[in-house]
């Protein structure tokens, strides 16, 4: 299920890669379920949008949650679920370059929700209110669309 999603400014290719990675993980970790449920949603909270990808997959123990976004960190055996352990690290890096944050909530055997935030309006590197700017990692002359 896909809820209403806002239009954001940023490097469309990288933001799509981040969302694609979260969706791929949701598909991967729900494949053992008889009926997979995956939801994409967004809400506005003050000056940022909060995006989420929720699934009813295998979930994870929150005591290991701090490891999730690290490079080569895995909470499940490679024999159970394929992957390199860099996908969520890439998501974190992309989101942070767009002035956002990442976090996750989960329960072992019940599913997980992966969140990321993006600012409603990008701020200038000199400080808030100094004007819009191109997100880190994106070129002002880039041929990529600036909306994801």
Backbone torsions as a table, in degrees:
resi	resn	phi	psi	omega
1	UNK	NA	135.9	179.6
2	UNK	-119.2	119.9	177.0
3	UNK	-82.1	-178.4	175.8
4	UNK	-67.0	129.9	-179.2
5	UNK	-117.8	137.1	-179.7
6	UNK	-77.9	161.2	173.5
7	UNK	-86.5	131.4	-179.2
8	UNK	-125.0	157.8	177.7
9	UNK	-98.6	134.3	178.8
10	UNK	165.7	-171.1	178.1
11	UNK	-79.4	103.5	-173.9
12	UNK	-56.4	-42.8	-177.5
13	UNK	-62.4	-43.9	-179.1
14	UNK	-71.5	-40.5	178.7
15	UNK	-64.8	-38.4	176.3
16	UNK	-65.5	-38.4	177.3
17	UNK	-61.8	-43.1	179.4
18	UNK	-62.3	-48.1	-179.7
19	UNK	-65.3	-39.4	177.9
20	UNK	-60.8	-40.5	179.2
21	UNK	-64.8	-42.7	179.1
22	UNK	-64.7	-39.4	177.6
23	UNK	-67.1	-41.6	178.2
24	UNK	-60.2	-41.8	177.6
25	UNK	-63.6	-42.1	-179.9
26	UNK	-61.2	-42.4	178.1
27	UNK	-64.3	-45.9	-178.4
28	UNK	-59.6	-46.2	-173.9
29	UNK	-85.5	-1.3	173.6
30	UNK	-106.6	-1.8	-174.4
31	UNK	-64.6	-18.4	177.8
32	UNK	-85.9	-5.5	-179.2
33	UNK	-85.4	145.2	176.6
34	UNK	-64.3	-38.8	178.8
35	UNK	-134.2	104.8	-179.7
36	UNK	-76.5	139.9	175.5
37	UNK	-127.4	119.5	179.9
38	UNK	-128.8	131.1	-177.9
39	UNK	-128.1	136.9	173.2
40	UNK	-114.9	130.6	-177.9
41	UNK	-147.2	166.1	176.6
42	UNK	-151.0	147.4	174.7
43	UNK	-138.4	159.7	174.9
44	UNK	-101.9	134.8	177.6
45	UNK	-132.6	96.9	-178.6
46	UNK	65.2	-120.8	-176.2
47	UNK	-96.7	19.9	178.0
48	UNK	-142.0	156.5	171.5
49	UNK	-98.7	139.3	175.1
50	UNK	-110.4	120.0	178.3
51	UNK	-105.1	149.6	177.9
52	UNK	-145.2	148.0	171.7
53	UNK	-124.7	114.1	-175.6
54	UNK	-112.5	140.9	176.7
55	UNK	-141.3	165.9	177.1
56	UNK	-106.8	35.3	-177.3
57	UNK	-79.2	-152.8	-174.2
58	UNK	-72.0	-19.3	178.2
59	UNK	67.5	-167.0	178.7
60	UNK	-156.8	160.4	177.5
61	UNK	-82.1	123.9	-176.5
62	UNK	-60.0	-21.6	179.5
63	UNK	-66.8	-16.8	176.8
64	UNK	-105.2	7.2	-176.5
65	UNK	-57.4	-32.8	-179.3
66	UNK	-64.3	-22.1	-179.0
67	UNK	-82.0	-18.9	-169.3
68	UNK	-53.9	-42.7	-173.4
69	UNK	-95.1	11.3	178.2
70	UNK	-85.6	153.6	179.4
71	UNK	-67.8	133.6	178.5
72	UNK	62.0	24.0	177.8
73	UNK	-95.5	131.2	179.2
74	UNK	-133.4	139.9	176.8
75	UNK	-103.7	-7.2	179.5
76	UNK	-126.0	152.3	-179.1
77	UNK	-65.8	144.5	179.8
78	UNK	-61.1	-28.0	179.2
79	UNK	-68.8	-26.9	-179.6
80	UNK	-83.4	-43.8	-175.6
81	UNK	-139.1	124.4	179.9
82	UNK	-68.4	164.0	176.7
83	UNK	142.3	164.1	-177.2
84	UNK	-101.1	-16.0	-178.0
85	UNK	85.8	16.7	178.1
86	UNK	-115.4	-7.4	-175.9
87	UNK	-59.9	-51.5	-178.9
88	UNK	-70.8	-28.9	174.6
89	UNK	-64.6	-39.7	176.4
90	UNK	-64.4	-41.7	177.8
91	UNK	-58.2	-48.1	-179.4
92	UNK	-59.1	-45.4	-177.6
93	UNK	-63.3	-44.4	179.2
94	UNK	-61.3	-48.1	-177.8
95	UNK	-64.8	-42.4	179.1
96	UNK	-64.1	-34.8	176.7
97	UNK	-69.4	-15.1	175.7
98	UNK	-104.7	23.6	175.9
99	UNK	64.5	31.0	-179.6
100	UNK	-117.3	-175.1	179.7
101	UNK	-133.2	160.1	176.9
102	UNK	-128.0	149.1	174.3
103	UNK	-163.9	169.2	-177.3
104	UNK	-145.8	154.9	173.6
105	UNK	-132.5	140.9	179.7
106	UNK	-158.7	163.9	173.4
107	UNK	-137.6	127.9	-179.1
108	UNK	-55.4	125.1	178.9
109	UNK	82.3	-3.3	-176.3
110	UNK	-120.1	-14.3	179.5
111	UNK	120.2	-177.3	-176.5
112	UNK	-149.9	158.1	172.1
113	UNK	-130.1	126.2	176.7
114	UNK	-107.4	127.9	-176.6
115	UNK	-114.8	152.6	165.3
116	UNK	-148.6	151.0	178.7
117	UNK	-114.5	150.4	173.6
118	UNK	-137.7	143.2	179.4
119	UNK	-68.3	146.4	175.1
120	UNK	-63.6	-41.4	177.6
121	UNK	-130.9	127.3	177.3
122	UNK	-69.6	140.3	179.7
123	UNK	-97.4	158.7	175.7
124	UNK	-70.9	147.4	179.3
125	UNK	-62.9	-17.2	179.9
126	UNK	-80.8	-14.2	177.9
127	UNK	143.1	165.9	-178.9
128	UNK	-60.1	142.2	175.0
129	UNK	79.0	0.5	-178.0
130	UNK	-85.7	2.2	177.4
131	UNK	120.1	161.6	179.9
132	UNK	-73.9	157.2	177.4
133	UNK	-146.5	167.9	175.3
134	UNK	-80.2	133.7	179.2
135	UNK	-59.3	150.5	177.2
136	UNK	-53.5	136.9	178.5
137	UNK	90.7	-6.9	179.2
138	UNK	-114.6	139.4	-179.3
139	UNK	-90.6	140.3	178.3
140	UNK	-64.7	-22.6	179.9
141	UNK	-104.9	14.4	-178.8
142	UNK	-60.3	144.7	177.7
143	UNK	-85.1	-3.4	-179.8
144	UNK	-75.8	147.5	174.6
145	UNK	-60.8	147.1	-178.4
146	UNK	-97.3	11.6	177.0
147	UNK	-126.6	137.4	179.5
148	UNK	-106.5	NA	NA
